[in-house]
Every structure is written in structure tokens, then in C-alpha cells.
Amino acid sequence: MGLKSFDGKTFYKTVDVVYADLIEPDDSLDHFTFTIKTDTNAGFTLPVKYNGIDNTFHDLYINWGDRSPIQHVVGNGGMTVSGIHHIFPQANAEYNVRMTGTSYIGTAAAAFGISGQNIQILKAWGTPDALLHPNMVKHAVYEKLFYNNTQLTKAPVLPTTNLSTFGGTHHYSQMFYNNSALVEPPELPATTVTNYCYQQMFYNSGITKLANLPAQTIVSSCYNAIYNNCTKATGSIVIEALEVKDYAFSNAFQNCKLLNEIVVKFTSWGSAKDIAGDGVLVPNGTAYWVDTINSIGTFKKPSALPITRGIHYIPTSWSVVNI
């Protein structure tokens, strides 16, 4: 019997089978690590997709966290159009799953949403494009990844500060859409943003606070409806953008009924358009952004920003503080 090292831990090898030892694997950031709860049949389907075309699509190692052999997926081996199904020793039990390698999780199909909603916690995200095939266009990198997931309780770390390095748009769009069990949002450190990159990212989620938006230079639709219908979110939001772009913040805080402070740095409401078709011009960059919001709050702004009130501007009954 020989020894084999995998991810810095010791594994015991007999012929071609590799067994994990009893040491809990560390959750280093270069691995995709998450906790799942098995269903009543002790199963879980990892939504790694079979595309039926590219037989070199995957080169992925999966440690299922149950002392079973580490599974090496090469090409499209071991999967169906639904993904890779694994049976664990116990039903209704939690296991830490860890992956490394190159693969495609199938984000356009809401990979860990309805199809894999027994995922509980994503502990380590991995390198930004570790789960993307190198020949794929990096468009919509994590779009809808947890769409309609009702059991995700902890979000991944999203460390990328320049989203343009991914190429394309929609990178985190609808990523946590309707995630009712998610309480705390991840930090959003990106200072270089792209079109639609955060669109509806947390729509109707259970988060109880809002992550600040640090980009000073923005583009159209980047934060569109990002926190729409986050009815449990309280406290303050700081927006560092120095100017407003088309639809950048439209519907952003709509129905955030507990939010009580907004801090902005821009000095103009931006361009106005007839959005509703009624002949009334409104700033399309902040259209409906504070519609149905908390009736009591504070709006902090540069003195140069005009005090205009309403659902497209400053909430009607909020106090105003110049900063």
C-alpha cells in the first residue's frame, strides 16, 4: 500500500482507489468547498453538466467528505445531463464536499438552485474561474448560481475587485435570487463593474443588512434592482459612485421596508427619461429605487446634489444631511 498526497493531506492508495483520512480537509480558497444536507435517500446530485460535445470538458477531483474514494472526472465520464449523483452513508445528514480542477457547473441552469437546493453552506469559493472550462466565453460567470435556493445559509467570498477580467456581463446577476435562508450578504469589493453585473443579485432574499457598493466609476445597469424586495434588511447602505449612469440603481432598494439610511457621493441625479410613457421625465438611473421604502430614515449626500423628493429621488419623509 502506497501513500498519496492530495491537497496537502495524506490519502491511502490501493491500486487506483484513493481514500481520505479522518482529518477534516481545510477550506483553502483555491478549492470549491461547500456543505450539503442529504435527502431522504441519502443522495445529492452535483450539477456538473454533460454537454454531449466536448469530451475534454472536465478534469475534476471530488472529495465527497464521507471517506468514499475521491472521484476523478475526466471528460464527461460519470455524469448524465443532470450531473453527478452520489449516495452518502446517511440520509438527512451534513457532509463537506470539496472540489478542485477544471469543470463547468452550468450556471445558466441555476446550478445550486432548484436542482441542488440541499446545499447548505458554501465555505470556500475557489479561484474566480476555477469551475469554468478554459475554452468557454466567461460570460455570466455565476449568474443564477443559487437561483431559488431555499437552504443556502452562508454565501461564498467574492474577492474579485475588477469584474472586467471575467469578460462579458451579468457576472453575479440573480446569483442569490429568492434565497430565503441567506441572512448575511458577502462583501462586494468590486471597484470596476460591468453592465448588469449585480442585477437582482439578492432579489427577495432573507439578508438582514446590505453590503456597501464601493465602485466610484460605474456603468449602466450595474446595480439594477440589486436589493429589490429585501424586506428584512436594516441599517445603512453606502454608495460610492460619483455619478449616476442609466438604470444603474433603478429599483435598487424598492420594498426595502426596514432600510433607514442611504449615503451617496454623486452630485447629480443623472439623465431623465419618460420611463412610464406618461410624458413625465424621471431620472432613469434611480428610477423607483426607493419605492415602498421605510417611512423614517436619513439620506446623506453632497451639498451639490439637489434635494428632490419622491420614489425616484430622496424618500419623501426622510431627513437630509449634507456631507
C-alpha positions in Angstrom: 0.0 0.0 0.0 1.4 3.4 -1.0 0.7 6.9 0.2 -0.6 9.7 -2.0 -0.8 13.4 -1.1 -3.9 15.3 -2.3 -4.4 19.0 -1.4 -1.8 18.8 1.3 -3.4 15.9 3.2 -2.5 12.2 3.3 -4.5 9.6 1.5 -4.1 5.9 1.4 -3.9 4.3 -2.1 -4.6 0.7 -3.1 -4.3 0.2 -6.8 -6.3 3.2 -8.3 -8.6 3.9 -5.3 -7.8 6.9 -3.1 -9.3 7.1 0.4 -9.3 10.3 2.5 -8.0 10.0 6.0 -10.0 11.1 9.1 -8.6 14.6 9.1 -11.1 17.2 8.2 -9.9 18.9 5.0 -9.0 22.6 5.3 -11.2 25.0 3.3 -8.4 26.8 1.4 -9.7 29.4 -1.0 -8.3 27.5 -4.1 -11.0 24.8 -3.6 -14.7 24.9 -4.1 -15.9 23.7 -0.7 -19.5 23.5 0.5 -21.7 21.7 3.0 -24.8 19.8 1.8 -27.6 18.0 3.6 -28.5 14.7 2.0 -32.1 14.0 1.0 -34.2 11.2 2.4 -32.5 8.8 0.0 -29.0 9.9 1.2 -28.3 11.3 -2.2 -27.0 14.6 -3.8 -26.6 15.5 -7.4 -23.7 17.7 -8.2 -24.8 19.8 -11.2 -21.7 19.3 -13.3 -23.0 19.2 -16.8 -22.6 16.7 -19.6 -22.7 18.8 -22.8 -22.6 15.9 -25.2 -20.0 17.6 -27.4 -16.7 18.3 -25.8 -15.2 15.1 -24.3 -12.3 17.1 -22.7 -14.7 19.4 -20.9 -13.9 18.2 -17.3 -10.8 17.3 -15.3 -12.2 17.4 -11.8 -11.4 15.8 -8.5 -14.3 15.5 -6.0 -13.8 14.7 -2.3 -17.4 13.8 -1.1 -16.4 14.1 2.6 -17.7 10.7 3.5 -14.4 8.6 3.3 -15.5 7.3 -0.1 -12.9 7.2 -2.9 -12.1 10.6 -4.3 -13.8 10.7 -7.7 -11.8 11.9 -10.7 -14.0 13.0 -13.5 -12.3 13.2 -16.9 -14.1 14.3 -20.0 -17.8 13.5 -19.5 -17.3 10.3 -17.6 -19.5 9.5 -14.6 -22.3 12.0 -15.3 -25.6 12.5 -17.0 -27.3 15.6 -18.3 -28.4 16.2 -14.6 -24.9 16.0 -13.2 -23.0 13.6 -11.0 -25.1 11.7 -8.4 -23.6 10.4 -5.2 -25.1 8.3 -2.4 -23.8 9.1 1.1 -23.8 6.8 4.1 -26.6 8.6 5.9 -29.8 10.3 4.9 -30.6 13.8 6.3 -27.0 14.3 7.3 -24.5 17.1 6.5 -21.3 16.5 4.6 -18.5 18.8 3.5 -17.8 18.4 -0.3 -14.6 19.7 -1.8 -13.7 20.1 -5.5 -10.6 21.1 -7.5 -9.8 21.1 -11.1 -11.4 22.4 -14.3 -15.1 22.0 -14.9 -18.4 23.7 -15.8 -21.1 23.9 -13.1 -23.8 25.0 -15.5 -24.7 28.4 -14.0 -27.2 29.2 -16.7 -29.4 26.4 -15.3 -29.2 27.8 -11.7 -26.8 25.1 -10.8 -27.2 25.1 -7.0 -30.7 26.4 -7.0 -33.7 24.2 -7.5 -31.6 21.4 -8.9 -29.3 21.2 -5.9 -31.1 23.1 -3.2 -29.9 20.9 -0.4 -26.7 22.7 -0.4 -26.3 24.4 3.0 -23.1 26.4 3.2 -20.5 27.4 0.5 -17.3 27.6 2.6 -14.7 28.4 0.0 -15.3 29.7 -3.4 -12.1 28.7 -5.3 -10.3 30.8 -7.8 -12.8 33.0 -9.7 -13.0 30.9 -12.8 -11.8 27.5 -11.5 -15.1 25.9 -12.4 -15.1 27.2 -15.9 -13.7 25.3 -18.9 -10.8 27.4 -20.3 -12.4 27.4 -23.8 -15.7 28.9 -22.7 -16.6 32.5 -23.0 -16.6 33.9 -19.5 -20.0 35.5 -19.8 -22.4 35.3 -16.9 -19.8 33.6 -14.7 -22.0 33.0 -11.7 -25.3 34.2 -13.0 -28.3 32.4 -11.2 -25.9 30.0 -9.4 -28.2 29.7 -6.4 -31.4 30.9 -8.1 -34.4 29.9 -5.9 -32.2 28.0 -3.5 -34.1 27.9 -0.1 -31.4 26.3 2.1 -28.2 28.2 1.4 -27.3 29.8 4.8 -23.8 31.1 4.1 -22.7 32.8 0.9 -19.2 32.4 -0.7 -16.5 35.0 -0.5 -16.4 37.1 -3.7 -13.0 38.7 -3.7 -12.7 39.9 -7.2 -12.3 43.7 -7.4 -12.2 44.0 -11.2 -15.1 42.3 -12.8 -14.0 43.2 -16.3 -11.3 40.5 -16.0 -14.1 37.9 -16.4 -15.2 39.4 -19.7 -18.8 39.7 -20.7 -21.6 40.9 -18.4 -24.2 39.6 -15.8 -21.5 38.0 -13.6 -23.4 37.9 -10.3 -26.8 38.6 -11.8 -29.6 36.9 -9.8 -27.0 34.8 -8.0 -28.9 34.7 -4.7 -32.3 35.3 -6.2 -35.1 34.3 -3.7 -32.6 32.8 -1.3 -34.8 32.9 1.8 -32.4 31.3 4.2 -29.5 33.6 3.4 -29.1 36.1 6.3 -25.8 37.9 5.6 -24.6 39.0 2.1 -21.0 38.7 1.1 -18.9 41.8 0.8 -19.0 43.3 -2.8 -15.5 44.7 -3.1 -15.5 45.3 -6.9 -14.4 48.8 -7.9 -14.5 48.0 -11.6 -18.0 46.9 -12.6 -19.7 45.8 -15.8 -23.2 46.0 -17.3 -25.8 44.1 -15.3 -23.1 42.5 -13.1 -25.2 42.8 -9.9 -28.7 42.9 -11.4 -31.2 41.4 -9.0 -28.4 39.7 -7.2 -30.2 39.5 -3.8 -33.8 39.9 -5.1 -36.3 38.7 -2.4 -33.6 37.2 -0.3 -33.5 36.9 3.5 -30.5 39.1 4.1 -30.7 41.4 7.1 -28.2 44.0 6.0 -26.9 45.4 2.7 -23.4 45.2 1.5 -21.9 48.6 0.5 -21.3 49.5 -3.1 -17.7 50.8 -3.4 -17.3 51.4 -7.1 -16.7 55.1 -7.8 -16.9 54.8 -11.6 -19.9 52.8 -12.7 -21.7 51.7 -15.9 -25.3 51.4 -16.9 -27.5 48.8 -15.1 -24.6 47.6 -12.9 -26.6 47.7 -9.6 -30.1 47.5 -11.2 -32.5 46.1 -8.6 -29.7 44.6 -6.6 -31.6 44.6 -3.3 -35.1 44.8 -4.6 -37.6 43.3 -2.1 -35.1 42.6 0.6 -37.7 43.3 3.3 -35.6 42.1 6.2 -32.6 44.3 5.6 -32.0 47.1 8.1 -29.4 49.7 8.7 -27.4 51.7 6.2 -26.1 51.5 2.6 -23.1 53.5 1.3 -22.9 54.2 -2.4 -19.5 55.5 -3.6 -20.4 56.2 -7.2 -19.5 59.7 -8.2 -22.2 59.9 -10.9 -25.3 58.0 -11.9 -25.5 56.0 -15.1 -28.6 54.8 -17.0 -30.6 52.3 -14.9 -27.5 51.8 -12.6 -29.6 52.0 -9.4 -33.2 51.6 -10.7 -35.4 49.6 -8.3 -32.3 49.0 -6.2 -34.0 49.4 -2.8 -37.6 49.1 -3.8 -39.6 47.5 -1.0 -36.7 47.5 1.5 -39.1 48.5 4.2 -36.6 48.4 7.1 -33.7 50.3 5.5 -33.2 53.6 7.3 -30.1 55.3 5.9 -28.7 55.8 2.4 -25.4 57.6 1.9 -24.5 58.8 -1.7 -21.5 60.6 -3.2 -22.9 61.6 -6.5 -23.8 65.2 -7.1 -26.4 64.9 -9.9 -29.5 62.7 -10.4 -28.3 62.0 -14.0 -30.3 62.0 -17.2 -34.1 61.9 -17.2 -36.4 59.9 -19.4 -40.1 59.2 -19.9 -39.9 55.7 -18.5 -43.7 55.2 -17.9 -44.7 56.7 -21.2 -46.8 59.3 -19.5 -44.8 62.3 -20.5 -43.2 62.7 -17.1 -39.4 62.8 -17.1 -37.7 61.0 -14.2 -34.0 60.1 -13.6 -33.7 56.7 -15.1 -30.6 55.9 -13.2 -32.5 55.9 -9.9 -36.0 55.2 -11.2 -38.2 53.7 -8.5 -35.1 53.0 -6.4 -36.8 54.0 -3.1 -40.4 53.0 -4.0 -42.2 51.5 -0.9 -39.3 52.0 1.4 -39.2 52.8 5.2 -41.1 55.9 6.1 -38.4 57.0 8.6 -34.7 57.4 7.7 -31.8 59.6 6.8 -30.4 60.5 3.4 -26.8 61.7 3.4 -25.5 63.4 0.3 -23.1 66.0 -1.0 -24.4 69.6 -0.7 -24.4 69.9 -4.5 -27.0 67.2 -5.0 -30.4 68.9 -5.3 -33.0 68.0 -2.7 -35.7 66.4 -4.8 -38.2 64.0 -3.1 -40.1 61.1 -4.3 -39.7 57.4 -5.3 -37.0 58.3 -7.9 -35.1 60.6 -5.6 -34.9 61.1 -1.8 -37.6 59.3 0.2 -40.4 61.8 0.9 -40.4 61.8 4.7 -36.6 61.2 5.3 -34.4 63.8 6.9 -31.5 65.1 4.7 -27.9 65.6 5.9 -25.2 67.2 3.7 -21.8 65.6 4.0 
